[in-house]
Amino acid sequence: MLGNLQLADGEGIPIEQRDAAEVLEPDGHPIAAAGATAWNPAFDVTPASLISAIVTERGIFRGPGFDLRGALG
C-alpha cells in the first residue's frame, strides 16, 4: 500500500511482521551468527516530511503539496 488518504498520519497503519528466517536464513542457508534475532517488517511508514517525490507510471509528483491522489491514480 503506497498511501491511505483517509488517515491523518501513519500511526494507525498496522505493519505486517515477516518471519525472521527470511533475513537470517535466506533460501534455508543460515547467514547470521547462531542465536541472532531479526526484526523483519514487510514495509515501513515514511513521514511525509521525508518524501520529496513519488515516481509512478503517471509521472513524477513533487512536493511540497503535490497531488497524492493524482500519483495514486
N, CA, C and O atoms as a GROMACS GRO file, in nm:
protein
  292
    1MET      N    1   0.085  -0.117   0.000
    1MET     CA    2   0.000   0.000   0.000
    1MET      C    3   0.089   0.123   0.000
    1MET      O    4   0.173   0.139   0.088
    2LEU      N    5   0.071   0.209  -0.097
    2LEU     CA    6   0.150   0.331  -0.106
    2LEU      C    7   0.099   0.438  -0.011
    2LEU      O    8   0.179   0.511   0.048
    3GLY      N    9  -0.028   0.450   0.005
    3GLY     CA   10  -0.080   0.554   0.092
    3GLY      C   11  -0.226   0.533   0.123
    3GLY      O   12  -0.299   0.474   0.043
    4ASN      N   13  -0.270   0.582   0.238
    4ASN     CA   14  -0.410   0.577   0.277
    4ASN      C   15  -0.452   0.721   0.300
    4ASN      O   16  -0.415   0.782   0.400
    5LEU      N   17  -0.529   0.775   0.208
    5LEU     CA   18  -0.565   0.916   0.214
    5LEU      C   19  -0.667   0.948   0.322
    5LEU      O   20  -0.697   1.065   0.345
    6GLN      N   21  -0.722   0.846   0.389
    6GLN     CA   22  -0.818   0.870   0.496
    6GLN      C   23  -0.750   0.893   0.631
    6GLN      O   24  -0.815   0.938   0.725
    7LEU      N   25  -0.622   0.862   0.642
    7LEU     CA   26  -0.551   0.875   0.770
    7LEU      C   27  -0.478   1.007   0.778
    7LEU      O   28  -0.422   1.055   0.680
    8ALA      N   29  -0.478   1.066   0.896
    8ALA     CA   30  -0.406   1.192   0.918
    8ALA      C   31  -0.255   1.169   0.920
    8ALA      O   32  -0.177   1.256   0.880
    9ASP      N   33  -0.213   1.051   0.968
    9ASP     CA   34  -0.071   1.017   0.973
    9ASP      C   35  -0.058   0.864   0.971
    9ASP      O   36  -0.157   0.793   0.960
   10GLY      N   37   0.064   0.815   0.982
   10GLY     CA   38   0.088   0.672   0.972
   10GLY      C   39   0.072   0.593   1.099
   10GLY      O   40   0.094   0.472   1.099
   11GLU      N   41   0.034   0.658   1.209
   11GLU     CA   42   0.023   0.589   1.337
   11GLU      C   43  -0.076   0.473   1.336
   11GLU      O   44  -0.057   0.375   1.408
   12GLY      N   45  -0.181   0.483   1.257
   12GLY     CA   46  -0.285   0.380   1.257
   12GLY      C   47  -0.263   0.267   1.158
   12GLY      O   48  -0.349   0.180   1.143
   13ILE      N   49  -0.149   0.267   1.088
   13ILE     CA   50  -0.124   0.164   0.988
   13ILE      C   51  -0.055   0.044   1.053
   13ILE      O   52   0.056   0.058   1.105
   14PRO      N   53  -0.120  -0.073   1.051
   14PRO     CA   54  -0.054  -0.191   1.108
   14PRO      C   55   0.059  -0.237   1.016
   14PRO      O   56   0.042  -0.245   0.894
   15ILE      N   57   0.174  -0.268   1.074
   15ILE     CA   58   0.290  -0.313   0.997
   15ILE      C   59   0.299  -0.465   1.007
   15ILE      O   60   0.316  -0.521   1.116
   16GLU      N   61   0.288  -0.531   0.893
   16GLU     CA   62   0.299  -0.678   0.890
   16GLU      C   63   0.442  -0.717   0.927
   16GLU      O   64   0.538  -0.665   0.872
   17GLN      N   65   0.454  -0.809   1.023
   17GLN     CA   66   0.585  -0.860   1.064
   17GLN      C   67   0.611  -0.992   0.993
   17GLN      O   68   0.534  -1.087   1.007
   18ARG      N   69   0.718  -0.998   0.917
   18ARG     CA   70   0.754  -1.118   0.842
   18ARG      C   71   0.842  -1.208   0.927
   18ARG      O   72   0.898  -1.165   1.028
   19ASP      N   73   0.855  -1.334   0.886
   19ASP     CA   74   0.936  -1.431   0.955
   19ASP      C   75   1.083  -1.388   0.954
   19ASP      O   76   1.136  -1.354   0.848
   20ALA      N   77   1.147  -1.390   1.069
   20ALA     CA   78   1.288  -1.352   1.079
   20ALA      C   79   1.377  -1.441   0.993
   20ALA      O   80   1.485  -1.397   0.951
   21ALA      N   81   1.336  -1.563   0.967
   21ALA     CA   82   1.416  -1.654   0.886
   21ALA      C   83   1.439  -1.600   0.745
   21ALA      O   84   1.536  -1.638   0.680
   22GLU      N   85   1.352  -1.512   0.696
   22GLU     CA   86   1.370  -1.454   0.562
   22GLU      C   87   1.501  -1.378   0.551
   22GLU      O   88   1.560  -1.373   0.443
   23VAL      N   89   1.548  -1.317   0.661
   23VAL     CA   90   1.674  -1.244   0.657
   23VAL      C   91   1.788  -1.318   0.725
   23VAL      O   92   1.905  -1.294   0.693
   24LEU      N   93   1.757  -1.406   0.818
   24LEU     CA   94   1.861  -1.482   0.887
   24LEU      C   95   1.903  -1.607   0.812
   24LEU      O   96   2.017  -1.652   0.823
   25GLU      N   97   1.808  -1.665   0.735
   25GLU     CA   98   1.834  -1.790   0.664
   25GLU      C   99   1.772  -1.786   0.524
   25GLU      O  100   1.683  -1.866   0.496
   26PRO      N  101   1.817  -1.696   0.437
   26PRO     CA  102   1.757  -1.692   0.303
   26PRO      C  103   1.777  -1.824   0.228
   26PRO      O  104   1.887  -1.880   0.228
   27ASP      N  105   1.672  -1.871   0.166
   27ASP     CA  106   1.674  -1.999   0.094
   27ASP      C  107   1.719  -2.114   0.183
   27ASP      O  108   1.773  -2.214   0.134
   28GLY      N  109   1.697  -2.101   0.314
   28GLY     CA  110   1.732  -2.209   0.407
   28GLY      C  111   1.879  -2.215   0.443
   28GLY      O  112   1.923  -2.312   0.506
   29HIS      N  113   1.957  -2.114   0.405
   29HIS     CA  114   2.101  -2.112   0.432
   29HIS      C  115   2.131  -2.009   0.542
   29HIS      O  116   2.119  -1.889   0.518
   30PRO      N  117   2.169  -2.055   0.661
   30PRO     CA  118   2.199  -1.960   0.770
   30PRO      C  119   2.314  -1.866   0.732
   30PRO      O  120   2.419  -1.911   0.686
   31ILE      N  121   2.292  -1.736   0.750
   31ILE     CA  122   2.397  -1.639   0.721
   31ILE      C  123   2.428  -1.551   0.841
   31ILE      O  124   2.518  -1.466   0.835
   32ALA      N  125   2.356  -1.571   0.951
   32ALA     CA  126   2.377  -1.490   1.071
   32ALA      C  127   2.440  -1.577   1.179
   32ALA      O  128   2.436  -1.700   1.173
   33ALA      N  129   2.497  -1.511   1.278
   33ALA     CA  130   2.556  -1.582   1.390
   33ALA      C  131   2.450  -1.663   1.464
   33ALA      O  132   2.333  -1.623   1.469
   34ALA      N  133   2.489  -1.774   1.522
   34ALA     CA  134   2.397  -1.857   1.600
   34ALA      C  135   2.334  -1.772   1.709
   34ALA      O  136   2.404  -1.698   1.779
   35GLY      N  137   2.204  -1.782   1.724
   35GLY     CA  138   2.132  -1.708   1.826
   35GLY      C  139   2.092  -1.567   1.786
   35GLY      O  140   2.027  -1.497   1.863
   36ALA      N  141   2.130  -1.524   1.665
   36ALA     CA  142   2.094  -1.389   1.619
   36ALA      C  143   1.943  -1.379   1.603
   36ALA      O  144   1.876  -1.478   1.572
   37THR      N  145   1.890  -1.260   1.623
   37THR     CA  146   1.749  -1.234   1.603
   37THR      C  147   1.735  -1.123   1.498
   37THR      O  148   1.830  -1.051   1.469
   38ALA      N  149   1.616  -1.110   1.444
   38ALA     CA  150   1.592  -1.006   1.343
   38ALA      C  151   1.451  -0.955   1.354
   38ALA      O  152   1.358  -1.030   1.386
   39TRP      N  153   1.434  -0.828   1.327
   39TRP     CA  154   1.303  -0.765   1.313
   39TRP      C  155   1.285  -0.748   1.163
   39TRP      O  156   1.368  -0.686   1.098
   40ASN      N  157   1.177  -0.802   1.108
   40ASN     CA  158   1.160  -0.807   0.963
   40ASN      C  159   1.023  -0.753   0.922
   40ASN      O  160   0.935  -0.831   0.886
   41PRO      N  161   1.003  -0.621   0.928
   41PRO     CA  162   0.875  -0.566   0.885
   41PRO      C  163   0.860  -0.577   0.733
   41PRO      O  164   0.959  -0.565   0.660
   42ALA      N  165   0.738  -0.599   0.686
   42ALA     CA  166   0.714  -0.609   0.542
   42ALA      C  167   0.730  -0.473   0.473
   42ALA      O  168   0.762  -0.467   0.355
   43PHE      N  169   0.709  -0.364   0.546
   43PHE     CA  170   0.726  -0.228   0.494
   43PHE      C  171   0.738  -0.136   0.613
   43PHE      O  172   0.723  -0.179   0.727
   44ASP      N  173   0.764  -0.010   0.588
   44ASP     CA  174   0.765   0.088   0.696
   44ASP      C  175   0.680   0.208   0.657
   44ASP      O  176   0.634   0.218   0.543
   45VAL      N  177   0.661   0.297   0.750
   45VAL     CA  178   0.585   0.419   0.724
   45VAL      C  179   0.686   0.534   0.723
   45VAL      O  180   0.753   0.560   0.823
   46THR      N  181   0.695   0.600   0.610
   46THR     CA  182   0.788   0.712   0.596
   46THR      C  183   0.714   0.843   0.621
   46THR      O  184   0.612   0.869   0.557
   47PRO      N  185   0.764   0.925   0.713
   47PRO     CA  186   0.698   1.054   0.738
   47PRO      C  187   0.695   1.138   0.610
   47PRO      O  188   0.791   1.140   0.534
   48ALA      N  189   0.586   1.207   0.588
   48ALA     CA  190   0.569   1.290   0.468
   48ALA      C  191   0.680   1.391   0.453
   48ALA      O  192   0.717   1.426   0.341
   49SER      N  193   0.735   1.439   0.564
   49SER     CA  194   0.841   1.540   0.557
   49SER      C  195   0.968   1.487   0.492
   49SER      O  196   1.054   1.565   0.450
   50LEU      N  197   0.981   1.354   0.482
   50LEU     CA  198   1.100   1.294   0.421
   50LEU      C  199   1.080   1.255   0.275
   50LEU      O  200   1.172   1.206   0.211
   51ILE      N  201   0.960   1.277   0.223
   51ILE     CA  202   0.930   1.240   0.084
   51ILE      C  203   0.939   1.364  -0.003
   51ILE      O  204   0.866   1.460   0.017
   52SER      N  205   1.029   1.361  -0.101
   52SER     CA  206   1.043   1.476  -0.191
   52SER      C  207   0.971   1.453  -0.323
   52SER      O  208   0.941   1.549  -0.395
   53ALA      N  209   0.944   1.326  -0.358
   53ALA     CA  210   0.872   1.296  -0.482
   53ALA      C  211   0.823   1.152  -0.479
   53ALA      O  212   0.877   1.068  -0.407
   54ILE      N  213   0.720   1.126  -0.557
   54ILE     CA  214   0.673   0.989  -0.581
   54ILE      C  215   0.679   0.970  -0.732
   54ILE      O  216   0.624   1.050  -0.808
   55VAL      N  217   0.745   0.863  -0.774
   55VAL     CA  218   0.762   0.835  -0.916
   55VAL      C  219   0.671   0.718  -0.953
   55VAL      O  220   0.683   0.610  -0.894
   56THR      N  221   0.581   0.739  -1.048
   56THR     CA  222   0.489   0.634  -1.094
   56THR      C  223   0.485   0.635  -1.246
   56THR      O  224   0.548   0.719  -1.311
   57GLU      N  225   0.409   0.541  -1.302
   57GLU     CA  226   0.390   0.540  -1.447
   57GLU      C  227   0.311   0.662  -1.493
   57GLU      O  228   0.309   0.693  -1.612
   58ARG      N  229   0.247   0.732  -1.401
   58ARG     CA  230   0.171   0.853  -1.435
   58ARG      C  231   0.259   0.978  -1.434
   58ARG      O  232   0.214   1.086  -1.476
   59GLY      N  233   0.382   0.965  -1.388
   59GLY     CA  234   0.473   1.078  -1.386
   59GLY      C  235   0.544   1.092  -1.253
   59GLY      O  236   0.533   1.006  -1.166
   60ILE      N  237   0.616   1.203  -1.239
   60ILE     CA  238   0.688   1.234  -1.116
   60ILE      C  239   0.610   1.341  -1.043
   60ILE      O  240   0.582   1.447  -1.098
   61PHE      N  241   0.574   1.313  -0.920
   61PHE     CA  242   0.495   1.405  -0.838
   61PHE      C  243   0.586   1.458  -0.728
   61PHE      O  244   0.637   1.381  -0.646
   62ARG      N  245   0.607   1.589  -0.726
   62ARG     CA  246   0.699   1.652  -0.633
   62ARG      C  247   0.625   1.743  -0.536
   62ARG      O  248   0.518   1.794  -0.567
   63GLY      N  249   0.682   1.761  -0.418
   63GLY     CA  250   0.625   1.846  -0.316
   63GLY      C  251   0.692   1.982  -0.315
   63GLY      O  252   0.778   2.007  -0.400
   64PRO      N  253   0.658   2.069  -0.223
   64PRO     CA  254   0.551   2.044  -0.125
   64PRO      C  255   0.413   2.058  -0.189
   64PRO      O  256   0.394   2.130  -0.287
   65GLY      N  257   0.319   1.989  -0.131
   65GLY     CA  258   0.181   1.999  -0.176
   65GLY      C  259   0.150   1.930  -0.306
   65GLY      O  260   0.052   1.965  -0.373
   66PHE      N  261   0.230   1.830  -0.345
   66PHE     CA  262   0.198   1.759  -0.469
   66PHE      C  263   0.068   1.683  -0.452
   66PHE      O  264   0.025   1.655  -0.340
   67ASP      N  265   0.005   1.649  -0.564
   67ASP     CA  266  -0.125   1.582  -0.564
   67ASP      C  267  -0.109   1.433  -0.544
   67ASP      O  268  -0.091   1.359  -0.641
   68LEU      N  269  -0.116   1.386  -0.419
   68LEU     CA  270  -0.100   1.243  -0.391
   68LEU      C  271  -0.210   1.162  -0.458
   68LEU      O  272  -0.185   1.050  -0.503
   69ARG      N  273  -0.330   1.215  -0.464
   69ARG     CA  274  -0.440   1.144  -0.530
   69ARG      C  275  -0.406   1.121  -0.680
   69ARG      O  276  -0.437   1.015  -0.734
   70GLY      N  277  -0.344   1.218  -0.742
   70GLY     CA  278  -0.304   1.203  -0.881
   70GLY      C  279  -0.195   1.098  -0.896
   70GLY      O  280  -0.194   1.023  -0.994
   71ALA      N  281  -0.104   1.091  -0.800
   71ALA     CA  282   0.004   0.993  -0.806
   71ALA      C  283  -0.049   0.852  -0.787
   71ALA      O  284  -0.001   0.757  -0.849
   72LEU      N  285  -0.149   0.838  -0.702
   72LEU     CA  286  -0.204   0.705  -0.674
   72LEU      C  287  -0.307   0.661  -0.777
   72LEU      O  288  -0.339   0.543  -0.788
   73GLY      N  289  -0.358   0.756  -0.851
   73GLY     CA  290  -0.450   0.727  -0.960
   73GLY      C  291  -0.586   0.689  -0.920
   73GLY      O  292  -0.671   0.662  -1.005
   0.00000   0.00000   0.00000
